Amino acid sequence: MSTLITPSSRRQFLTLLGLSAVAVSCGSGGGGAAKDQIKTLRYQGWAGSVILPELAEDLGFLDDVKLKWVGNTISGPQDIQSAATGQVDFGGAFNGAVVKLAARKAPITAVISYYGVDKAAYNGFYVLKDSPIHSARDLIGKKVGMNTLGAHSEAMLDIYLQRHGLSQADIKKAEPLVVPPVNTEQSLRQKQIQVGVLGDILRDKALQTGGIRPLFTDYQLLGDFSAGTYVVNDRFLKENPDTARTFVTGIARAIEWARATPRDEVIARQIEIVKKRGRNEGIAPLKYWKSFGVAETAGRITDKEFQLWIDWLAKRGDIEKGQVKASDLYTNEFNAYSRKDKADKPSTAKTTSKSGS
């Protein structure tokens, strides 16, 4: 039986998310000289999945930069908090969570998109085939299992309910619960929850088993879009610019490698990575991988990736209108990908503005 984590309220969680991200420096040593820059990056992984930095390292795209796994997470907001406080050197989360954290003056900057939504890579809100839930209004009083709160899935749930005319009072009666992604299908089938958010390989595995149906998907709501970014502590970027450039450009190359490489080959590579790292994980779900869903070439970030969530959070009252400016949240300065990078070494070209090019 999976364990369900029930917070007292969504709004309380979002508030705690911001307050807990103290604006401290990363604590990374070293100066601007390349020889002094940190070359080993601490990070959190996702059980049963290969994240883009892991793929980039395995492909040799990170050159002399190495990764050090310090554990797994199922929460983007937790991951970027850890990056803000220097517990890890980078973290990834839904862009709305990045906005929320930045609004609390956390010293972070988004550097590259790493996941998104398209026809192949999307999250669906699934119910059992014989479930009485058929509409937004049917979700009132129902338990909705998702990987974390204050992030992608909760945002999609809110948008879905708003678009179908539910009042804020009724929206609050839908009950999001934290359920580890690997346990969501089981929790749904055992009726611990009435709705389960399933994405990518876990979604397709559950669909192949049968007995569930989608209520809606984030692709149906918003179409193609990049949904989350990796963030890095500002002090780390200042003190380790060459490392940051190698890291970000390596991820960019991995995004385009996965886009251009036959799916079977990408899957085989991911299975090989999981086997080599020895974390006692199953590899069966990896055969369902289809896409990382990143919309922009090489994961470059644009204002629109953040503006949607700035407006959403302001409407909810989680941030003040005008409190956050999209272009202040990210930079493309360290993304030196060019078309030739599929075969050649990363470029060392720079841009100067915070939002980059």
N, C-alpha and C positions, 0 to 999 in steps of 0.2 A: 504494500500500500504506500503511495507517495505521501509525503508530508506537505500540507498546505499551510502557507504562512499568511495570516490574515492581519493586515495593518488596521489601525483604528479608522483611518480615512485616507483617501487619496491625497487630499490637500495637505494633510499633516506630513505625508511622506515627501511631497514636493518641497514643502518648507524646510524639512530637515535636510533634504538633499542640498539645498543652497547653503544653509547655515553650517553644515558640517564641512564644507569645502573651504577650509581656512586658507587665506591668501598668504601662504608661505612659499619661500623659494624652494627649488628642487633639491638643493643641497649637493648638486653635482659639482665636482671639482674641475680644475683645468681652466686654461685660458683660451685665447683665440688661436694660438698656434696649433697647427694640425697634429703635431706629435703629442700634444698635451690633451687632446680631445678624447672623451670617453668613446670606446669602441664596442662595449658590451652593453646591450640594452635589456633591462629587466621588463618582463611583461607577464600578463595573465592570458591563458588560453581558454578555449571552449572545448569541453569534453566531447569526443567523437567527431570533431570538426577540425579542418585545417584552415587557419586564418591566413590572410594574404601575406603578412610578414614572414610566416613560417614557409609559405610557398616560395616567396622571393628568396629567402635564405637558401632553400634547397636547390633552387635553380641557379644559384651563384650570383644573383643580382645585387646582393648586399656587399659584395667585395670583402673588405676587411672588417666590416661591422658584423658582430655576432649577437645572437639573441640568447637570453637567459630566462627560461621559464621558471616562474615562482609560484605557480598554482593556477587553478581554473576559476572562472567566474561565470555566472549566468546573468549578470546585471551590467548593462552599459553604464548607467549612472554611477554604480560603485566603481567601475573600471576607471572612469575619467576623474572621479574624486581621488583615486589612488595616484593618478598622474599629476593632479594638481598639488597634492601634498608630498610628492616625491617618493612614494612607496614603489612606484614603477616608473619607467621612463617614457612610456606612451600608453594611452588607453583609448578605447573606441566606444562610441555611443551614438544613439539616435540624436539627430541635430537639435531637436527640441530640448533634450537634456543638456546639450552643450550650451544652448542659449540660457537655460535656467542657471547653470553653474556660472557662466560668464557674468550674468546679471548680479551675482553676489560677489563680484570682483575677484574671482579665482584667477590666478596668473597662468592662464592656458591660451593656446592658439591652435585652431584646427589647421591641419596641414595637408590632408588628402581624404577624399571620399573612399570608403572601403566596402560599403554594401548599399544595395538599393533595391528597387522594385521594377520588374518588367514582366513580360508574359511567362517567363520561365522561373523567375525568382520572386516569390511573393509570399505573404502570410495570409492564411485564411482563418476565419472564425468558424469552427466546425461544431456541429451538433450530431447526435445519433440520428440515424435515418428515421426512427419512429418518434423522434422528439416532437413535442407540441410547439416548439419554437419555430416560427416562420416569419416573424417580422421584428422590427426594432422594438415595438411596444412589448413584445413577448419577453424581452430581456429584463424588464422591471422585476427586481427581486431575485434574479438568477445569478449564479456564480460563474464567472468567466476566468478561466485559468490562462495565465500568461507568464513569460519569463521574469518580468520585473515590472514595477510600477513607475509612473512618471516618465515613461519612454514611449517607444514606437507603438506598441500594441494598445496602450491606454489612449494615446492620441487618436489612433484609428477608430477605436470604440466610440470615443466622444464625437468625432466627426460624423460617424455613421448615425449615431443617435440624434445629433443636431439636425442633420440633413433630412431625417424622417420626422421632424417636428416635435420631438420630445422636449419638454420644459427642463430647465436646469434641476428642478426638484426631482423630476422623474429620472433624469440621467444619473443623479446621485444614488438612485435605488438599484441600479445595476452594480454588481459587486465584483470588481476585479480581485483576483487572488494570485499570489505568486506560486507557480508550480514549475519545478525544473523542467526544461524542454523535453528531456528524455523520458519524463514521467507523465507528460500531458496526455498522450494517447491513452495510456492505462487509466489515468484518473477520469477521463471522459467515459471510457467504456465501463468503468466501475461505478459511474454516476456520482462520483465525489464532486464533480463540477458539471454544469449543464452545457457549457460552451468551452472549447479549448482552442487556443491559438496555435496553429501548426504552420511551419514554414519549410520550404525547400526539401531536404532529404527526409526529414521526419514527417512532413506532410505527405509526400509521395509514398512513403512506406506505409503510412496509415491508410491511405486511399487504396493501395493495392490489397490490403487486408479486407477492406470493405466495411460496410455497416455505418458509415458516417457520410454527412453531406455538408456542403458549405452554406453558411448563412450569408456571408459576404467576404470579399477579399480587399486588401489594400490597393491592389491593382485596379479593381473595379472603381474604387473611390477616387484615386488620384492619377492613374496611368503610370507611365515611366517616370521615375525620379530617383536620384541618389538620396539616400535616407540617413546615412550616418557617416561620421568622420573620425579619424584618429586625431587626438589632441596631444600636444606636448607642452610641458612647462616652459614658460617664457624664458626663465633663466637658463634652462638647458639649451634652448635654441640660440641664445646669445653666446654661450660659452662653447657650444659644439656645433657650429654651423656646417662644417664639412661632413660630420657624422650625420646630421639631420638631412643634408642634401642626398647623401648616399642612401640613407634609409628610405626617404620619401620617393626618390626616383626609382629605387629598387621595387617598391610596392607598385608604382606606376607601371613599370615594365611587366610585373607579374599580372596586373590587371589586363594589359593588352596581350600578354602571352596566353592567358586563359581565354580571352575573346577570340584569338586567332587559331588556337590549337584545337584539333578534334576532341570532342567531349570525352570519348573513351580514354584518350591519352591523359587528359586533365584528371580524370577519375583515378586512373592507374597511378599517377604521380602522387595524388593525395593519399591513396591507400598505402603506398610505399613509405610516405612520410609518417603516417600514423604507426605503421609497424616498426619503423626504426626508432621512434621516440620512446617506446616502451612504457606507456602510461596505463596499461591494462584497459584498453578501450576496444569496443567492437568496431569492425570495419564494414559490416554489412550495409548500414544506411548510406555509406558514401557512394554507392553505385547509383543513387538517385540524384546526385548533384547535377545541376543544369547550368547555373550562372551565378556570378556574384552580384549581378543586377546594377552595377555602377553605370550611371547614365552618361556622364561626360568622359571624353577621351582622357585616359591616364589618370582618372580620378580627380581632375582639376575641379576646384570649388568655385561656385558663382554665388552671387547674393541671393538668388531665388531659393537655394537650398536651405537658407536660414530664415528668409523673410516670412515664409509661410508659417513657421513655428513661432516667430516673434509675434506675429499678429494673433495666432491662436492662444499663446500664453497671456497676451495682453487682454484678450477678450475674456479669458477665464479669471483674470485678476491676479495671476501668479507673478506677473511683472507689470511695471507701469508703462503706459504708452510712451514711446520715445526713449525709454530707459536704455535700450540696446540698439546699436546700429549694425546691420548685417556685415558690412565691409570691415568692421573692427574685429570680427570674430575669427577670421581666417587669413591665411596667406598661401599663395602659390609659389612663393619665393624659392622654396626648396625642391620644387617639382621641376626637374630639368629634363624630363622625358622628351624625346623627339622620335620620329618614326624610325630612325636608324638604330634606336636603342634595342630593337628586337634582337639585333645581332652584335651591336657594338657596345662599348663601355658607356656609362651615363655621361651626359654632357656636364660641364661645370658652369654653364651660363647661369647668371643671376638676374633677378628682378629686384626692384628696390622698395616698392610700396608694400604695405602690410597685406593688402588683399591680392597683391601680385598680378599676374597676367592671366 
